[in-house]
Amino acid sequence: QVQLVESGGGVVQPGGSLRLSCTGSGLVFFRMNTINWYRQAPGKQRELVAGITPADHTNYGDSVQGRFTISGDNAKNTVYLQMNSLKQADTAVYYCNRRDLWGQGTQVTVSS
């Protein structure tokens, strides 16, 4: 079955760090397309957090620039989102996306 599987979410204090993972299960050429991370907070629209192209070019949303880093591991069919200096405003469900395929989401909660 072709699917994106996210992991790594949790509860963290402000200023803390988390690393999310997105693995392409059943996708032989997982990184042949751009992989994106989106997030959606309660009552808000889904927003783009970061993206990485097959050539490892990256882009970031303004609110996470300088704090988050997206990277990929072709051997593991996985894309990571390293999140540092987390703020309460980063609390959301984070989704991995590849073309029209979406993961189930992983909850990130930043709270003291």
DSSP file (Angstrom, degrees, kcal/mol; ACC not computed):
  #  RESIDUE AA STRUCTURE BP1 BP2  ACC     N-H-->O    O-->H-N    N-H-->O    O-->H-N    TCO  KAPPA ALPHA  PHI   PSI    X-CA   Y-CA   Z-CA
    1    1 A Q              0   0    0      0, 0.0     2,-0.5     0, 0.0    26,-0.1   0.000 360.0 360.0 360.0 131.6    0.0    0.0    0.0
    2    2 A V        +     0   0    0     24,-0.1     2,-0.3    22,-0.0    24,-0.2  -0.704 360.0 136.4 -83.9 122.9    1.3    3.4   -1.0
    3    3 A Q  E     -A   25   0A   0     22,-2.3    22,-2.5    -2,-0.5     2,-0.5  -0.993  51.7-119.7-160.8 160.2    1.3    5.8    1.9
    4    4 A L  E     -A   24   0A   0     98,-0.4     2,-0.6    -2,-0.3   100,-0.5  -0.918  27.8-160.4-103.7 130.8    3.2    8.5    3.7
    5    5 A V  E     -A   23   0A   0     18,-2.4    18,-2.5    -2,-0.5     2,-0.3  -0.947   5.2-165.3-119.3 115.9    3.9    7.7    7.4
    6    6 A E  E     +A   22   0A   0     -2,-0.6     2,-0.3    16,-0.2    16,-0.2  -0.684  14.5 161.6 -97.6 151.8    4.7   10.6    9.8
    7    7 A S  E     +A   21   0A   0     14,-1.9    14,-2.7    -2,-0.3    99,-0.1  -0.968  37.7  71.7-155.4 168.2    6.2   10.2   13.2
    8    8 A G        +     0   0    0     -2,-0.3    11,-0.3     1,-0.3    98,-0.0   0.355  58.9 134.5 106.1  -5.0    8.0   12.2   15.9
    9    9 A G        +     0   0    0     12,-0.1     2,-0.3     9,-0.1    -1,-0.3  -0.190  21.7 120.8 -70.2 170.1    5.3   14.5   17.2
   10   10 A G  E     -d  108   0B   0     97,-0.8    99,-2.9    96,-0.1     2,-0.5  -0.989  60.0 -53.1 167.1-164.9    4.7   15.1   20.8
   11   11 A V  E     +d  109   0B   0     -2,-0.3     2,-0.3    97,-0.2    99,-0.2  -0.900  52.2 167.4-107.8 132.4    4.6   17.6   23.6
   12   12 A V  E     -d  110   0B   0     97,-2.7    99,-2.2    -2,-0.5     3,-0.1  -0.980  33.6-111.5-142.9 151.8    7.5   20.0   24.2
   13   13 A Q    >   -     0   0    0     -2,-0.3     3,-2.3    97,-0.2    73,-0.2  -0.468  51.9 -80.5 -79.1 155.0    8.1   23.1   26.2
   14   14 A P  T 3  S+     0   0    0      0, 0.0    73,-0.2     0, 0.0    -1,-0.1  -0.291 121.5  28.4 -53.3 137.5    8.7   26.5   24.5
   15   15 A G  T 3  S+     0   0    0     71,-3.4    70,-0.6     1,-0.3    72,-0.1   0.273 100.1 117.9  90.7 -10.9   12.3   26.7   23.2
   16   16 A G    <   -     0   0    0     -3,-2.3    70,-2.3    70,-0.3     2,-0.3  -0.076  56.0-123.8 -82.1-175.5   12.5   23.0   22.8
   17   17 A S        +     0   0    0     67,-0.2     2,-0.3    68,-0.2    67,-0.2  -0.934  21.0 178.1-132.9 152.3   13.1   20.8   19.8
   18   18 A L  E     - B   0  83A   0     65,-2.1    65,-3.3    -2,-0.3     2,-0.5  -0.975  17.2-145.5-144.1 155.0   11.5   18.0   17.9
   19   19 A R  E     - B   0  82A   0    -11,-0.3     2,-0.3    -2,-0.3    63,-0.2  -0.978  14.4-159.6-125.2 120.7   12.3   16.0   14.8
   20   20 A L  E     - B   0  81A   0     61,-2.6    61,-2.3    -2,-0.5     2,-0.4  -0.702   5.2-155.8 -94.5 149.0    9.5   14.8   12.5
   21   21 A S  E     -AB   7  80A   0    -14,-2.7   -14,-1.9    -2,-0.3     2,-0.4  -0.957   8.8-167.9-124.5 144.4    9.9   12.0   10.0
   22   22 A C  E     -AB   6  79A   0     57,-2.2    57,-2.5    -2,-0.4     2,-0.5  -0.968  10.9-170.3-131.2 115.9    8.0   11.2    6.9
   23   23 A T  E     -AB   5  78A   0    -18,-2.5   -18,-2.4    -2,-0.4     2,-1.1  -0.900  20.6-135.8-111.4 133.7    8.6    7.9    5.3
   24   24 A G  E >   -A    4   0A   0     53,-2.4     3,-0.8    -2,-0.5     2,-0.5  -0.747  23.4-161.6 -88.2  99.7    7.3    6.9    1.9
   25   25 A S  E 3  S+A    3   0A   0    -22,-2.5   -22,-2.3    -2,-1.1     3,-0.1  -0.704  75.9   3.2 -85.5 126.6    5.9    3.4    2.3
   26   26 A G  T 3  S+     0   0    0     -2,-0.5     2,-0.7   -24,-0.2    -1,-0.2   0.576 100.2 120.2  77.5   8.3    5.5    1.5   -0.9
   27   27 A L    X   -     0   0    0     -3,-0.8     3,-1.0   -24,-0.2    -1,-0.2  -0.874  38.8-177.8-110.0 100.4    7.0    4.4   -2.9
   28   28 A V  T 3  S+     0   0    0     -2,-0.7     2,-0.3     1,-0.3     3,-0.2   0.894  87.9  37.2 -64.8 -40.2   10.1    3.2   -4.7
   29   29 A F  T >  S+     0   0    0      1,-0.2     3,-1.9     2,-0.1    -1,-0.3  -0.364  76.2 150.7-108.2  51.8   10.9    6.7   -6.1
   30   30 A F  G X  S+     0   0    0     -3,-1.0     3,-0.7     1,-0.3    -1,-0.2   0.875  71.9  42.4 -52.1 -47.3    9.8    8.6   -3.0
   31   31 A R  G 3  S+     0   0    0      1,-0.2    -1,-0.3    -3,-0.2     4,-0.1   0.182  83.3  96.4 -94.9  19.3   12.1   11.5   -3.5
   32   32 A M  G <  S+     0   0    0     -3,-1.9     2,-0.3     2,-0.1    -1,-0.2   0.547  89.5  47.1 -79.4  -6.2   11.6   11.9   -7.2
   33   33 A N  S <  S-     0   0    0     -3,-0.7     2,-0.1    -4,-0.2    19,-0.1  -0.886 104.4 -84.6-127.1 161.5    9.1   14.6   -6.3
   34   34 A T        -     0   0    0     -2,-0.3    65,-0.5    19,-0.1     2,-0.5  -0.437  40.5-148.9 -63.7 135.6    9.1   17.5   -4.0
   35   35 A I  E     -FE  52  98B   0     17,-2.4    17,-2.3    -2,-0.1     2,-0.3  -0.931  16.9-169.0-108.9 131.5    8.2   16.6   -0.4
   36   36 A N  E     -FE  51  97B   0     61,-2.7    61,-2.6    -2,-0.5     2,-0.5  -0.876  18.3-147.1-120.8 151.3    6.4   19.2    1.7
   37   37 A W  E     +FE  50  96B   0     13,-3.1    12,-3.1    -2,-0.3    13,-1.6  -0.981  23.3 178.3-110.7 129.6    5.5   19.6    5.3
   38   38 A Y  E     -FE  48  95B   0     57,-2.9    57,-2.9    -2,-0.5     2,-0.3  -0.810   9.1-158.6-118.6 164.7    2.3   21.4    6.1
   39   39 A R  E     -FE  47  94B   0      8,-2.2     8,-2.8    -2,-0.3     2,-0.4  -0.991   5.6-162.7-142.6 154.7    0.6   22.2    9.4
   40   40 A Q  E     - E   0  93B   0     53,-2.1    53,-2.3    -2,-0.3     6,-0.2  -0.958   5.6-162.8-140.8 120.3   -2.9   23.1   10.5
   41   41 A A    >   -     0   0    0      4,-0.4     3,-2.3    -2,-0.4    51,-0.1  -0.644  45.6 -76.1 -94.3 156.7   -3.8   24.6   13.8
   42   42 A P  T 3  S+     0   0    0      0, 0.0    -1,-0.1     0, 0.0     3,-0.1  -0.284 118.5   5.9 -55.2 128.7   -7.3   24.5   15.2
   43   43 A G  T 3  S+     0   0    0      1,-0.3     2,-0.3    -3,-0.1    -3,-0.0   0.518 113.2 101.5  77.9   5.1   -9.5   27.1   13.4
   44   44 A K  S <  S-     0   0    0     -3,-2.3    -1,-0.3     1,-0.0     2,-0.1  -0.811  75.2-101.8-120.9 161.2   -6.8   28.0   10.9
   45   45 A Q        -     0   0    0     -2,-0.3    -4,-0.4     1,-0.1     2,-0.2  -0.417  45.8 -94.8 -75.9 154.6   -6.0   27.1    7.4
   46   46 A R        -     0   0    0     -6,-0.2     2,-0.3    -2,-0.1    -6,-0.2  -0.511  49.1-164.6 -67.5 136.7   -3.4   24.6    6.5
   47   47 A E  E     -F   39   0B   0     -8,-2.8    -8,-2.2    -2,-0.2     2,-0.4  -0.937  23.3-108.3-128.8 149.6   -0.1   26.3    5.7
   48   48 A L  E     +F   38   0B   0     -2,-0.3   -10,-0.3   -10,-0.2     3,-0.1  -0.594  32.0 176.1 -74.9 129.8    3.1   25.3    4.1
   49   49 A V  E     -     0   0B   0    -12,-3.1    12,-2.7     1,-0.4     2,-0.3   0.839  61.0 -25.0 -98.4 -49.4    5.9   24.9    6.6
   50   50 A A  E     -FG  37  60B   0    -13,-1.6   -13,-3.1    10,-0.3    -1,-0.4  -0.987  52.1-160.3-162.9 157.6    8.8   23.6    4.4
   51   51 A G  E     -FG  36  59B   0      8,-2.2     8,-1.8    -2,-0.3     2,-0.4  -0.989   2.2-161.3-144.4 153.3    9.6   21.8    1.1
   52   52 A I  E     -FG  35  58B   0    -17,-2.3   -17,-2.4    -2,-0.3     6,-0.2  -0.995  12.9-146.4-138.3 131.2   12.5   19.9   -0.4
   53   53 A T    >   -     0   0    0      4,-2.6     3,-2.1    -2,-0.4   -20,-0.1  -0.352  35.8 -99.3 -88.0 170.6   13.0   19.1   -4.1
   54   54 A P  T 3  S+     0   0    0      0, 0.0    -1,-0.1     0, 0.0   -21,-0.1   0.791 127.6  53.8 -58.7 -26.3   14.7   16.0   -5.5
   55   55 A A  T 3  S-     0   0    0      2,-0.1     3,-0.1   -23,-0.1   -23,-0.0   0.280 123.0-108.4 -91.1  11.0   17.8   18.2   -5.9
   56   56 A D    <   +     0   0    0     -3,-2.1     2,-0.4     1,-0.3    16,-0.0   0.708  66.1 152.3  69.2  22.3   17.7   19.1   -2.2
   57   57 A H        -     0   0    0      2,-0.0    -4,-2.6     1,-0.0     2,-0.3  -0.695  29.0-158.1 -77.6 137.5   16.6   22.7   -2.8
   58   58 A T  E     -G   52   0B   0     -2,-0.4     2,-0.3    -6,-0.2    -6,-0.2  -0.837  18.3-174.4-121.6 154.4   14.6   23.8    0.2
   59   59 A N  E     -G   51   0B   0     -8,-1.8    -8,-2.2    -2,-0.3     2,-0.3  -0.985   8.8-161.4-143.4 154.8   12.1   26.5    1.0
   60   60 A Y  E     -G   50   0B   0     -2,-0.3   -10,-0.3   -10,-0.2     2,-0.1  -0.953  24.8-106.9-137.0 150.4   10.4   27.6    4.2
   61   61 A G    >>  -     0   0    0    -12,-2.7     3,-1.5    -2,-0.3     4,-1.2  -0.454  38.7-114.3 -69.3 151.8    7.4   29.5    5.5
   62   62 A D  T 34 S+     0   0    0      1,-0.3     3,-0.3     2,-0.2    -1,-0.1   0.842 112.9  58.4 -58.1 -35.3    8.2   32.9    6.9
   63   63 A S  T 34 S+     0   0    0      1,-0.2    -1,-0.3     3,-0.0   -14,-0.1   0.663 114.7  34.5 -74.2 -14.8    7.2   31.9   10.4
   64   64 A V  T X> S+     0   0    0     -3,-1.5     3,-2.6   -15,-0.2     4,-2.1   0.469  81.8 130.1-116.6  -5.0    9.7   29.0   10.7
   65   65 A Q  T 3< S+     0   0    0     -4,-1.2     4,-0.1    -3,-0.3   -15,-0.0  -0.258  80.8  13.6 -54.5 130.6   12.6   30.4    8.7
   66   66 A G  T 34 S+     0   0    0      2,-0.4    -1,-0.3     1,-0.1     3,-0.1   0.286 124.8  61.7  87.3 -11.2   15.8   30.0   10.6
   67   67 A R  T <4 S+     0   0    0     -3,-2.6    17,-1.8     1,-0.1     2,-0.3   0.694  96.2  54.3-114.8 -32.5   14.3   27.7   13.2
   68   68 A F  E  <  -C   83   0A   0     -4,-2.1    -2,-0.4    15,-0.2     2,-0.4  -0.790  60.2-165.5-108.0 148.4   13.2   24.6   11.1
   69   69 A T  E     -C   82   0A   0     13,-2.5    13,-3.2    -2,-0.3     2,-0.4  -0.991   4.5-157.9-135.3 127.2   15.3   22.5    8.8
   70   70 A I  E     +C   81   0A   0     -2,-0.4     2,-0.3    11,-0.2    11,-0.2  -0.841  21.9 162.4-102.5 140.5   14.1   20.1    6.2
   71   71 A S  E     -C   80   0A   0      9,-1.9     9,-3.1    -2,-0.4     2,-0.3  -0.965  22.7-138.8-151.2 164.7   16.3   17.3    4.9
   72   72 A G  E     -C   79   0A   0     -2,-0.3     2,-0.5     7,-0.3     7,-0.2  -0.954   6.8-160.0-133.1 150.4   16.1   14.0    3.1
   73   73 A D  E >>> -C   78   0A   0      5,-3.2     5,-2.0    -2,-0.3     3,-0.6  -0.913   6.7-171.4-127.2 102.1   17.6   10.5    3.3
   74   74 A N  G >45S+     0   0    0     -2,-0.5     3,-1.0     1,-0.2    -1,-0.1   0.873  84.8  58.2 -63.1 -37.5   17.2    8.7    0.1
   75   75 A A  G 345S+     0   0    0      1,-0.3    -1,-0.2     2,-0.1    -2,-0.0   0.820 114.4  37.6 -63.1 -30.3   18.5    5.4    1.5
   76   76 A K  G <45S-     0   0    0     -3,-0.6    -1,-0.3     2,-0.2    -2,-0.2   0.376 104.1-127.3-101.8   3.0   15.8    5.4    4.1
   77   77 A N  T <<5 +     0   0    0     -3,-1.0   -53,-2.4    -4,-0.5     2,-0.4   0.896  68.6 129.4  54.2  41.1   13.1    6.9    1.9
   78   78 A T  E   < -BC  23  73A   0     -5,-2.0    -5,-3.2   -55,-0.2     2,-0.4  -0.962  48.9-159.5-135.7 143.0   12.5    9.5    4.5
   79   79 A V  E     -BC  22  72A   0    -57,-2.5   -57,-2.2    -2,-0.4     2,-0.3  -0.971  19.6-154.8-118.1 138.6   12.3   13.3    4.8
   80   80 A Y  E     -BC  21  71A   0     -9,-3.1    -9,-1.9    -2,-0.4     2,-0.4  -0.790  12.8-157.4-113.5 153.5   12.9   14.9    8.2
   81   81 A L  E     -BC  20  70A   0    -61,-2.3   -61,-2.6    -2,-0.3     2,-0.6  -0.910  11.9-161.5-128.7 104.6   11.8   18.2    9.7
   82   82 A Q  E     -BC  19  69A   0    -13,-3.2   -13,-2.5    -2,-0.4     2,-0.6  -0.768   9.4-165.8 -86.2 122.4   14.0   19.4   12.5
   83   83 A M  E     +BC  18  68A   0    -65,-3.3   -65,-2.1    -2,-0.6     2,-0.3  -0.942  11.1 173.8-117.7 116.6   12.2   22.0   14.6
   84   84 A N        +     0   0    0    -17,-1.8   -67,-0.2    -2,-0.6   -68,-0.2  -0.743  59.1  24.0-115.9 164.6   14.2   24.1   17.0
   85   85 A S  S    S-     0   0    0    -70,-0.6    -1,-0.2    -2,-0.3   -69,-0.2   0.899  84.5-160.0  49.1  48.6   13.3   27.0   19.2
   86   86 A L        -     0   0    0    -70,-2.3   -71,-3.4    -3,-0.2     2,-0.3  -0.266   8.3-160.6 -65.7 144.6    9.7   25.9   19.2
   87   87 A K    >   -     0   0    0    -73,-0.2     3,-2.0    -3,-0.1     4,-0.2  -0.797  33.9-109.4-119.9 161.8    7.0   28.4   20.1
   88   88 A Q  G >  S+     0   0    0     -2,-0.3     3,-1.8     1,-0.3    22,-0.3   0.842 117.9  65.4 -59.5 -31.3    3.4   27.9   21.3
   89   89 A A  G 3  S+     0   0    0      1,-0.3    -1,-0.3   -48,-0.0   -48,-0.0   0.628  89.5  67.3 -66.7 -12.6    2.3   29.3   17.9
   90   90 A D  G <  S+     0   0    0     -3,-2.0    -1,-0.3     2,-0.0     2,-0.2   0.535  70.8 120.0 -83.8  -6.1    3.9   26.1   16.3
   91   91 A T    <   +     0   0    0     -3,-1.8     2,-0.3    -4,-0.2    18,-0.2  -0.430  42.1 105.1 -62.2 123.7    1.3   23.9   17.9
   92   92 A A  E    S- H   0 108B   0     16,-1.9    16,-2.7    -2,-0.2     2,-0.5  -0.971  76.1 -79.7-177.6 172.4   -0.6   22.1   15.1
   93   93 A V  E     -EH  40 107B   0    -53,-2.3   -53,-2.1    -2,-0.3     2,-0.5  -0.882  47.3-146.4 -91.3 128.1   -1.0   18.9   13.3
   94   94 A Y  E     -EH  39 106B   0     12,-2.9    12,-2.0    -2,-0.5     2,-0.4  -0.839  14.4-165.6-104.1 131.8    1.8   18.5   10.9
   95   95 A Y  E     -E   38   0B   0    -57,-2.9   -57,-2.9    -2,-0.5     2,-0.4  -0.914  13.9-141.5-120.1 141.0    1.3   16.7    7.6
   96   96 A C  E     -E   37   0B   0     -2,-0.4     7,-2.2   -59,-0.2     2,-0.4  -0.795  24.6-169.4 -95.1 142.7    3.7   15.3    5.0
   97   97 A N  E     +EI  36 102B   0    -61,-2.6   -61,-2.7    -2,-0.4     2,-0.4  -0.996  21.2 175.7-139.7 138.5    2.7   15.7    1.4
   98   98 A R  E >  S-EI  35 101B   0      3,-2.5     3,-2.7    -2,-0.4     2,-0.2  -0.910  71.0 -55.8-140.4 111.1    3.9   14.4   -2.0
   99   99 A R  T 3  S-     0   0    0    -65,-0.5    -1,-0.0    -2,-0.4   -63,-0.0  -0.377 123.9 -16.3  52.1-117.1    1.9   15.5   -5.0
  100  100 A D  T 3  S+     0   0    0     -2,-0.2     2,-0.4    -3,-0.1    -1,-0.3   0.266 116.9 101.2 -99.5  13.2   -1.7   14.4   -4.2
  101  101 A L  E <   -I   98   0B   0     -3,-2.7    -3,-2.5   -98,-0.0     2,-0.4  -0.840  49.8-174.6-102.5 132.6   -0.6   12.0   -1.4
  102  102 A W  E     -I   97   0B   0     -2,-0.4   -98,-0.4    -5,-0.2    -5,-0.2  -0.939  18.4-130.3-125.6 146.0   -1.0   13.1    2.3
  103  103 A G        -     0   0    0     -7,-2.2   -98,-0.2    -2,-0.4     3,-0.1  -0.241  33.3-103.9 -80.7-179.5    0.1   11.4    5.5
  104  104 A Q        -     0   0    0   -100,-0.5   -99,-0.1     1,-0.1    -9,-0.1   0.634  62.6-116.1 -83.1 -13.8   -2.2   11.0    8.5
  105  105 A G        -     0   0    0     -9,-0.1     2,-0.4     1,-0.1   -10,-0.2   0.113  16.7-126.4  94.8 150.3   -0.6   13.8   10.4
  106  106 A T  E     - H   0  94B   0    -12,-2.0   -12,-2.9   -99,-0.1     2,-0.3  -0.999  23.6-122.4-135.2 134.1    1.3   14.0   13.7
  107  107 A Q  E     - H   0  93B   0     -2,-0.4   -97,-0.8   -14,-0.2     2,-0.5  -0.580  22.3-170.9 -82.5 130.8    0.4   16.3   16.6
  108  108 A V  E     -dH  10  92B   0    -16,-2.7   -16,-1.9    -2,-0.3     2,-0.5  -0.988   5.4-175.8-118.1 123.4    2.9   18.8   17.8
  109  109 A T  E     -d   11   0B   0    -99,-2.9   -97,-2.7    -2,-0.5     2,-0.6  -0.979   9.2-167.2-123.5 122.8    2.1   20.6   21.0
  110  110 A V  E     +d   12   0B   0     -2,-0.5     2,-0.3   -22,-0.3   -97,-0.2  -0.933  30.8 142.9-109.9 113.0    4.3   23.4   22.5
  111  111 A S              0   0    0    -99,-2.2    -2,-0.1    -2,-0.6   -24,-0.0  -0.999 360.0 360.0-153.8 143.8    3.2   24.2   26.0
  112  112 A S              0   0    0     -2,-0.3   -99,-0.1   -99,-0.2    -1,-0.1   0.422 360.0 360.0 -91.9 360.0    4.7   25.1   29.3
